[in-house]
Amino acid sequence: MQTQIQDDGRVRFWSKIEERDGKYLRVVLLEDGETVHNAFFDRSFKEVEQ
């Protein structure tokens, strides 16, 4: 899972979903870290090697 904090305080998470042919789901939470703002399969996400 990868995480990124946006300039506006929202938090983005990406996770690979094997049941969906390995597509990446992006979930964006509001600043409170609990409320879901948006969730969708991110076609442009590229995994970064660590």
N, CA, C and O atoms as a GROMACS GRO file, in nm:
protein
  200
    1MET      N    1   0.085  -0.116   0.000
    1MET     CA    2   0.000   0.000   0.000
    1MET      C    3   0.090   0.123   0.000
    1MET      O    4   0.188   0.130   0.074
    2GLN      N    5   0.056   0.220  -0.083
    2GLN     CA    6   0.129   0.346  -0.085
    2GLN      C    7   0.039   0.457  -0.034
    2GLN      O    8  -0.083   0.454  -0.053
    3THR      N    9   0.100   0.556   0.030
    3THR     CA   10   0.027   0.666   0.092
    3THR      C   11   0.089   0.798   0.052
    3THR      O   12   0.211   0.808   0.036
    4GLN      N   13   0.004   0.900   0.034
    4GLN     CA   14   0.052   1.034   0.003
    4GLN      C   15  -0.042   1.135   0.068
    4GLN      O   16  -0.164   1.122   0.060
    5ILE      N   17   0.015   1.237   0.132
    5ILE     CA   18  -0.066   1.345   0.190
    5ILE      C   19  -0.068   1.461   0.092
    5ILE      O   20   0.038   1.510   0.050
    6GLN      N   21  -0.187   1.504   0.055
    6GLN     CA   22  -0.203   1.615  -0.038
    6GLN      C   23  -0.179   1.748   0.033
    6GLN      O   24  -0.180   1.754   0.156
    7ASP      N   25  -0.159   1.854  -0.044
    7ASP     CA   26  -0.138   1.987   0.012
    7ASP      C   27  -0.256   2.034   0.097
    7ASP      O   28  -0.238   2.111   0.191
    8ASP      N   29  -0.377   1.988   0.063
    8ASP     CA   30  -0.496   2.030   0.137
    8ASP      C   31  -0.524   1.943   0.261
    8ASP      O   32  -0.626   1.961   0.327
    9GLY      N   33  -0.432   1.849   0.292
    9GLY     CA   34  -0.445   1.766   0.411
    9GLY      C   35  -0.516   1.633   0.387
    9GLY      O   36  -0.515   1.547   0.475
   10ARG      N   37  -0.575   1.616   0.271
   10ARG     CA   38  -0.638   1.487   0.241
   10ARG      C   39  -0.530   1.382   0.222
   10ARG      O   40  -0.417   1.412   0.186
   11VAL      N   41  -0.568   1.256   0.248
   11VAL     CA   42  -0.472   1.146   0.242
   11VAL      C   43  -0.513   1.050   0.132
   11VAL      O   44  -0.627   1.005   0.128
   12ARG      N   45  -0.419   1.019   0.042
   12ARG     CA   46  -0.443   0.923  -0.066
   12ARG      C   47  -0.377   0.790  -0.029
   12ARG      O   48  -0.265   0.786   0.021
   13PHE      N   49  -0.450   0.682  -0.056
   13PHE     CA   50  -0.397   0.547  -0.039
   13PHE      C   51  -0.419   0.472  -0.170
   13PHE      O   52  -0.524   0.486  -0.233
   14TRP      N   53  -0.320   0.392  -0.210
   14TRP     CA   54  -0.334   0.304  -0.325
   14TRP      C   55  -0.306   0.163  -0.278
   14TRP      O   56  -0.213   0.139  -0.201
   15SER      N   57  -0.386   0.069  -0.325
   15SER     CA   58  -0.363  -0.070  -0.291
   15SER      C   59  -0.399  -0.157  -0.411
   15SER      O   60  -0.499  -0.134  -0.478
   16LYS      N   61  -0.316  -0.258  -0.436
   16LYS     CA   62  -0.340  -0.351  -0.546
   16LYS      C   63  -0.450  -0.448  -0.506
   16LYS      O   64  -0.446  -0.506  -0.398
   17ILE      N   65  -0.549  -0.465  -0.594
   17ILE     CA   66  -0.662  -0.554  -0.568
   17ILE      C   67  -0.651  -0.673  -0.664
   17ILE      O   68  -0.687  -0.664  -0.781
   18GLU      N   69  -0.602  -0.783  -0.611
   18GLU     CA   70  -0.581  -0.902  -0.694
   18GLU      C   71  -0.711  -0.953  -0.756
   18GLU      O   72  -0.712  -1.003  -0.868
   19GLU      N   73  -0.822  -0.940  -0.682
   19GLU     CA   74  -0.951  -0.989  -0.732
   19GLU      C   75  -1.001  -0.909  -0.850
   19GLU      O   76  -1.096  -0.949  -0.917
   20ARG      N   77  -0.938  -0.796  -0.877
   20ARG     CA   78  -0.973  -0.711  -0.992
   20ARG      C   79  -0.856  -0.706  -1.090
   20ARG      O   80  -0.822  -0.601  -1.144
   21ASP      N   81  -0.796  -0.823  -1.112
   21ASP     CA   82  -0.686  -0.837  -1.209
   21ASP      C   83  -0.568  -0.747  -1.177
   21ASP      O   84  -0.500  -0.700  -1.268
   22GLY      N   85  -0.542  -0.724  -1.049
   22GLY     CA   86  -0.425  -0.647  -1.009
   22GLY      C   87  -0.437  -0.497  -1.028
   22GLY      O   88  -0.336  -0.426  -1.024
   23LYS      N   89  -0.559  -0.447  -1.049
   23LYS     CA   90  -0.577  -0.302  -1.062
   23LYS      C   91  -0.555  -0.235  -0.927
   23LYS      O   92  -0.566  -0.299  -0.822
   24TYR      N   93  -0.524  -0.105  -0.930
   24TYR     CA   94  -0.499  -0.030  -0.808
   24TYR      C   95  -0.621   0.054  -0.771
   24TYR      O   96  -0.674   0.130  -0.852
   25LEU      N   97  -0.664   0.038  -0.646
   25LEU     CA   98  -0.774   0.117  -0.592
   25LEU      C   99  -0.716   0.236  -0.519
   25LEU      O  100  -0.630   0.221  -0.431
   26ARG      N  101  -0.762   0.356  -0.554
   26ARG     CA  102  -0.720   0.477  -0.481
   26ARG      C  103  -0.836   0.519  -0.391
   26ARG      O  104  -0.950   0.533  -0.435
   27VAL      N  105  -0.804   0.539  -0.263
   27VAL     CA  106  -0.901   0.588  -0.166
   27VAL      C  107  -0.848   0.720  -0.112
   27VAL      O  108  -0.733   0.728  -0.069
   28VAL      N  109  -0.932   0.824  -0.115
   28VAL     CA  110  -0.893   0.955  -0.065
   28VAL      C  111  -0.975   0.983   0.060
   28VAL      O  112  -1.098   0.983   0.057
   29LEU      N  113  -0.904   1.008   0.171
   29LEU     CA  114  -0.970   1.041   0.298
   29LEU      C  115  -0.960   1.190   0.324
   29LEU      O  116  -0.864   1.256   0.282
   30LEU      N  117  -1.059   1.244   0.394
   30LEU     CA  118  -1.053   1.384   0.434
   30LEU      C  119  -0.948   1.402   0.543
   30LEU      O  120  -0.888   1.305   0.589
   31GLU      N  121  -0.927   1.525   0.583
   31GLU     CA  122  -0.822   1.560   0.678
   31GLU      C  123  -0.835   1.486   0.810
   31GLU      O  124  -0.736   1.466   0.880
   32ASP      N  125  -0.956   1.444   0.846
   32ASP     CA  126  -0.975   1.373   0.973
   32ASP      C  127  -0.919   1.230   0.970
   32ASP      O  128  -0.910   1.165   1.074
   33GLY      N  129  -0.881   1.183   0.851
   33GLY     CA  130  -0.822   1.050   0.837
   33GLY      C  131  -0.922   0.936   0.845
   33GLY      O  132  -0.881   0.820   0.844
   34GLU      N  133  -1.051   0.967   0.852
   34GLU     CA  134  -1.154   0.862   0.865
   34GLU      C  135  -1.261   0.871   0.757
   34GLU      O  136  -1.309   0.769   0.709
   35THR      N  137  -1.300   0.993   0.719
   35THR     CA  138  -1.409   1.014   0.625
   35THR      C  139  -1.361   0.993   0.482
   35THR      O  140  -1.266   1.058   0.438
   36VAL      N  141  -1.427   0.901   0.409
   36VAL     CA  142  -1.390   0.874   0.270
   36VAL      C  143  -1.445   0.985   0.181
   36VAL      O  144  -1.564   1.013   0.181
   37HIS      N  145  -1.355   1.048   0.107
   37HIS     CA  146  -1.393   1.153   0.011
   37HIS      C  147  -1.424   1.091  -0.125
   37HIS      O  148  -1.519   1.130  -0.192
   38ASN      N  149  -1.340   0.993  -0.165
   38ASN     CA  150  -1.355   0.934  -0.297
   38ASN      C  151  -1.283   0.799  -0.298
   38ASN      O  152  -1.189   0.777  -0.221
   39ALA      N  153  -1.327   0.709  -0.385
   39ALA     CA  154  -1.259   0.581  -0.405
   39ALA      C  155  -1.285   0.537  -0.549
   39ALA      O  156  -1.399   0.538  -0.596
   40PHE      N  157  -1.177   0.497  -0.618
   40PHE     CA  158  -1.192   0.455  -0.758
   40PHE      C  159  -1.068   0.377  -0.801
   40PHE      O  160  -0.963   0.386  -0.738
   41PHE      N  161  -1.083   0.301  -0.910
   41PHE     CA  162  -0.969   0.231  -0.967
   41PHE      C  163  -0.889   0.332  -1.048
   41PHE      O  164  -0.941   0.396  -1.140
   42ASP      N  165  -0.761   0.346  -1.012
   42ASP     CA  166  -0.673   0.448  -1.069
   42ASP      C  167  -0.596   0.387  -1.186
   42ASP      O  168  -0.498   0.315  -1.166
   43ARG      N  169  -0.641   0.416  -1.309
   43ARG     CA  170  -0.578   0.358  -1.428
   43ARG      C  171  -0.439   0.413  -1.454
   43ARG      O  172  -0.360   0.350  -1.524
   44SER      N  173  -0.407   0.531  -1.399
   44SER     CA  174  -0.277   0.592  -1.427
   44SER      C  175  -0.172   0.564  -1.320
   44SER      O  176  -0.058   0.609  -1.332
   45PHE      N  177  -0.208   0.489  -1.215
   45PHE     CA  178  -0.113   0.462  -1.105
   45PHE      C  179   0.000   0.372  -1.152
   45PHE      O  180  -0.024   0.269  -1.215
   46LYS      N  181   0.123   0.411  -1.120
   46LYS     CA  182   0.240   0.329  -1.150
   46LYS      C  183   0.310   0.301  -1.016
   46LYS      O  184   0.345   0.394  -0.943
   47GLU      N  185   0.330   0.173  -0.986
   47GLU     CA  186   0.396   0.134  -0.861
   47GLU      C  187   0.542   0.178  -0.861
   47GLU      O  188   0.613   0.157  -0.959
   48VAL      N  189   0.585   0.238  -0.751
   48VAL     CA  190   0.722   0.284  -0.738
   48VAL      C  191   0.801   0.178  -0.661
   48VAL      O  192   0.758   0.134  -0.554
   49GLU      N  193   0.914   0.138  -0.715
   49GLU     CA  194   0.997   0.039  -0.646
   49GLU      C  195   1.068   0.106  -0.530
   49GLU      O  196   1.116   0.219  -0.542
   50GLN      N  197   1.075   0.036  -0.417
   50GLN     CA  198   1.139   0.093  -0.298
   50GLN      C  199   1.269   0.026  -0.269
   50GLN      O  200   1.336   0.062  -0.172
   0.00000   0.00000   0.00000
